[in-house]
Amino acid sequence: MLRKITTSIFLLSYFFMSGQGMLHEIGAFVGTSYYMGEINQNKIFYKPSIALSVIYKINLNPRYAIRINAAYAQLQGNDADSKHRYQLTRDSKFDISISEFSTLVEFNFLPYKPSSRYEFFSPYLTLGVGMLVMPSEEGKIPLHPVIPFGIGFKYALNSRIGMAFEWTYRKTFTDYIDQLPKQEYSEIPNIENKQRTNNENKDWYSFAGITLTYKFVLGNTKCRAYGN
């Protein structure tokens, strides 16, 4: 899985080597992050923490764009926030910092042309692959593949400056974001002996916030799809 994710990131990133004459964007994302897993099973925006990202994007045409993200975020959770007896007895908590490097494709529902009088906004979907760097168990590699996906709404403030509101989730393949070690069930049906985590249910995390980007064209002085 790790090799497949790495290969996918490389192939998608190749588009950035052949983006001459296309509309490029560079900018930043500022928002919040939160975790979902054994400690928080269903609350959205649970213990929201800071999330930051640097973005580089190429708009292939008015419908599709490819972007690279380099993100930093904090994730936290505490069993004391639960009303369930087992979680209160387990009494686990965590507070970690993570980094993520990802490549995503954006699909605009409407033609998006920043210099247009009528096509300067669009809702969009985004999907990609990435790599999560986080504290791991001793002896384990701290790299984990992730699949980011989500929705957003972009708006061109003018021909150069763009804004977007975005909410994305990360499907992970690790059950250790909450720092709960794997532990099997005891044969004794006692609450203190119940397993601490279910390794079959992997952890998730989410980003929600605002992006601001600056648009420019490499190579040609005019982009055929978007104008100068």
C-alpha positions as CSV (number, residue, x, y, z in Angstrom):
1,M,0.0,0.0,0.0
2,L,2.8,2.4,0.9
3,R,4.5,1.8,-2.5
4,K,1.2,2.3,-4.4
5,I,0.5,5.6,-2.6
6,T,4.1,6.8,-3.3
7,T,3.9,5.9,-6.9
8,S,0.5,7.7,-7.3
9,I,1.9,10.9,-5.7
10,F,4.8,10.8,-8.1
11,L,2.6,10.3,-11.2
12,L,0.2,13.1,-10.2
13,S,3.0,15.4,-9.4
14,Y,4.5,14.9,-12.9
15,F,1.8,17.2,-14.2
16,F,3.6,20.0,-12.4
17,M,6.6,19.5,-14.7
18,S,4.6,20.1,-17.8
19,G,2.4,23.0,-16.7
20,Q,3.9,25.7,-19.0
21,G,1.3,28.2,-20.2
22,M,-1.3,26.9,-17.7
23,L,-2.7,29.0,-14.8
24,H,-0.7,28.3,-11.6
25,E,-1.7,29.2,-8.0
26,I,0.3,29.4,-4.9
27,G,-1.1,30.1,-1.5
28,A,-2.1,28.9,2.0
29,F,-4.8,27.2,3.9
30,V,-5.8,28.2,7.4
31,G,-8.4,26.3,9.4
32,T,-9.2,23.7,12.0
33,S,-8.5,20.0,12.3
34,Y,-10.2,17.2,14.3
35,Y,-9.9,13.5,14.9
36,M,-12.4,10.6,14.7
37,G,-11.7,7.1,16.1
38,E,-12.1,5.1,19.3
39,I,-12.0,8.2,21.6
40,N,-14.3,10.3,19.3
41,Q,-16.6,8.1,17.3
42,N,-19.1,10.5,15.8
43,K,-18.7,14.1,16.8
44,I,-17.7,16.5,14.0
45,F,-15.4,19.4,14.9
46,Y,-14.5,17.6,18.1
47,K,-11.7,19.5,20.0
48,P,-10.9,21.7,17.0
49,S,-7.2,22.4,16.7
50,I,-5.1,24.5,14.3
51,A,-4.4,23.3,10.7
52,L,-2.1,25.1,8.3
53,S,-1.1,24.2,4.7
54,V,1.0,25.5,1.8
55,I,-0.7,24.9,-1.6
56,Y,0.7,24.8,-5.1
57,K,-1.9,24.3,-7.9
58,I,-2.1,24.0,-11.7
59,N,-5.5,24.6,-13.3
60,L,-5.5,22.2,-16.3
61,N,-8.7,23.7,-17.7
62,P,-11.9,25.4,-16.4
63,R,-13.1,22.0,-14.9
64,Y,-9.9,20.3,-13.5
65,A,-7.0,21.3,-11.4
66,I,-4.2,19.4,-9.7
67,R,-2.6,20.6,-6.4
68,I,0.1,19.7,-4.0
69,N,-0.4,20.3,-0.2
70,A,2.2,20.4,2.6
71,A,0.2,20.5,5.8
72,Y,0.7,20.8,9.6
73,A,-2.0,20.1,12.2
74,Q,-2.7,19.2,15.7
75,L,-5.1,16.4,16.8
76,Q,-6.4,15.6,20.2
77,G,-8.9,13.5,22.2
78,N,-9.9,12.6,25.7
79,D,-12.0,9.8,27.1
80,A,-13.2,12.2,29.8
81,D,-15.4,13.9,27.2
82,S,-17.4,10.8,26.7
83,K,-20.6,9.7,28.5
84,H,-19.8,6.0,28.0
85,R,-18.8,4.1,31.1
86,Y,-16.1,2.2,29.4
87,Q,-14.3,5.2,28.0
88,L,-14.5,7.0,31.4
89,T,-12.9,3.8,32.9
90,R,-10.2,3.6,30.1
91,D,-9.3,7.3,30.7
92,S,-7.0,7.7,27.7
93,K,-6.1,11.0,26.1
94,F,-3.7,12.2,23.4
95,D,-2.5,15.5,21.9
96,I,-0.2,15.1,18.9
97,S,1.2,17.1,15.9
98,I,1.1,15.7,12.4
99,S,2.4,16.6,9.0
100,E,0.9,15.6,5.7
101,F,2.1,15.7,2.1
102,S,-0.5,15.1,-0.6
103,T,-1.5,15.5,-4.2
104,L,-5.1,16.0,-5.1
105,V,-7.4,16.5,-8.2
106,E,-10.1,19.1,-8.1
107,F,-13.3,18.9,-10.2
108,N,-15.3,22.1,-10.6
109,F,-19.0,21.6,-11.1
110,L,-19.1,24.9,-13.0
111,P,-16.5,26.3,-15.5
112,Y,-14.0,28.3,-13.4
113,K,-12.4,31.3,-15.1
114,P,-11.0,33.9,-12.7
115,S,-11.0,36.7,-15.3
116,S,-14.5,36.0,-16.5
117,R,-17.5,38.3,-15.5
118,Y,-19.8,35.3,-15.0
119,E,-17.7,32.2,-14.4
120,F,-15.5,33.3,-11.5
121,F,-16.9,30.9,-8.9
122,S,-17.7,27.1,-8.5
123,P,-18.4,24.4,-6.0
124,Y,-15.9,21.5,-6.4
125,L,-15.0,18.0,-5.3
126,T,-11.4,17.0,-4.4
127,L,-9.8,13.6,-4.2
128,G,-6.2,12.5,-3.9
129,V,-3.5,10.5,-2.2
130,G,-1.0,11.5,0.5
131,M,1.4,10.6,3.2
132,L,0.9,11.2,6.9
133,V,3.8,11.7,9.3
134,M,2.9,11.2,13.0
135,P,4.2,9.7,16.3
136,S,4.2,5.9,15.9
137,E,4.8,2.9,18.1
138,E,8.4,2.2,18.9
139,G,10.1,0.5,16.1
140,K,7.4,1.3,13.6
141,I,7.8,3.6,10.5
142,P,6.1,7.0,11.2
143,L,4.8,7.2,7.6
144,H,1.2,6.2,6.8
145,P,-0.7,6.5,3.5
146,V,-3.9,8.6,3.5
147,I,-6.7,9.2,1.0
148,P,-8.0,12.9,1.3
149,F,-11.3,13.8,-0.2
150,G,-13.9,16.5,0.3
151,I,-15.9,19.4,-1.0
152,G,-15.3,23.1,-1.4
153,F,-16.4,26.4,-2.9
154,K,-14.0,28.7,-4.8
155,Y,-14.4,32.3,-5.7
156,A,-12.1,34.6,-7.7
157,L,-11.8,37.9,-5.9
158,N,-10.1,39.2,-9.1
159,S,-8.0,37.8,-11.9
160,R,-5.1,37.2,-9.6
161,I,-6.4,36.5,-6.1
162,G,-8.7,33.5,-5.3
163,M,-10.5,32.3,-2.1
164,A,-11.9,28.9,-1.3
165,F,-13.8,27.4,1.6
166,E,-13.0,23.7,2.0
167,W,-14.0,20.7,4.2
168,T,-12.0,17.5,3.7
169,Y,-11.6,14.1,5.4
170,R,-8.6,11.8,5.5
171,K,-9.2,8.0,5.3
172,T,-6.1,6.5,7.0
173,F,-4.8,3.0,7.3
174,T,-3.6,3.3,10.8
175,D,-5.3,2.9,14.2
176,Y,-2.7,4.7,16.2
177,I,-3.5,8.4,15.8
178,D,-5.1,8.3,19.2
179,Q,-2.0,6.5,20.5
180,L,-4.0,3.6,21.8
181,P,-2.0,0.3,21.6
182,K,-3.5,-2.8,20.2
183,Q,-4.8,-5.1,22.9
184,E,-6.9,-8.2,22.6
185,Y,-10.1,-9.0,24.5
186,S,-9.8,-10.9,27.8
187,E,-11.8,-14.0,28.3
188,I,-13.2,-12.4,31.4
189,P,-16.2,-10.1,30.5
190,N,-15.0,-7.4,32.8
191,I,-14.9,-3.7,31.8
192,E,-11.3,-3.3,32.9
193,N,-10.2,-6.2,30.7
194,K,-12.0,-5.1,27.5
195,Q,-9.7,-4.3,24.6
196,R,-8.5,-0.7,24.5
197,T,-8.9,-0.3,20.7
198,N,-10.4,-2.0,17.7
199,N,-7.7,-2.4,15.1
200,E,-10.3,-3.2,12.4
201,N,-11.7,0.4,12.6
202,K,-9.0,2.8,11.4
203,D,-8.7,6.4,12.5
204,W,-9.8,9.4,10.5
205,Y,-9.1,13.1,10.6
206,S,-10.5,16.2,9.0
207,F,-9.5,19.7,7.9
208,A,-11.9,22.6,7.4
209,G,-11.0,26.2,6.6
210,I,-10.2,28.9,4.1
211,T,-7.6,29.1,1.3
212,L,-6.1,32.2,-0.3
213,T,-4.1,31.8,-3.5
214,Y,-2.2,34.0,-6.0
215,K,-2.6,33.1,-9.7
216,F,0.1,33.4,-12.3
217,V,1.2,31.9,-15.7
218,L,4.5,30.2,-16.3
219,G,6.1,30.3,-19.8
220,N,3.5,32.0,-22.0
221,T,2.4,35.5,-21.1
222,K,-1.2,34.5,-21.8
223,C,-3.2,31.4,-20.8
224,R,-5.6,30.3,-23.4
225,A,-8.2,29.1,-21.0
226,Y,-8.1,31.9,-18.5
227,G,-6.6,35.0,-20.0
228,N,-3.6,36.9,-18.6
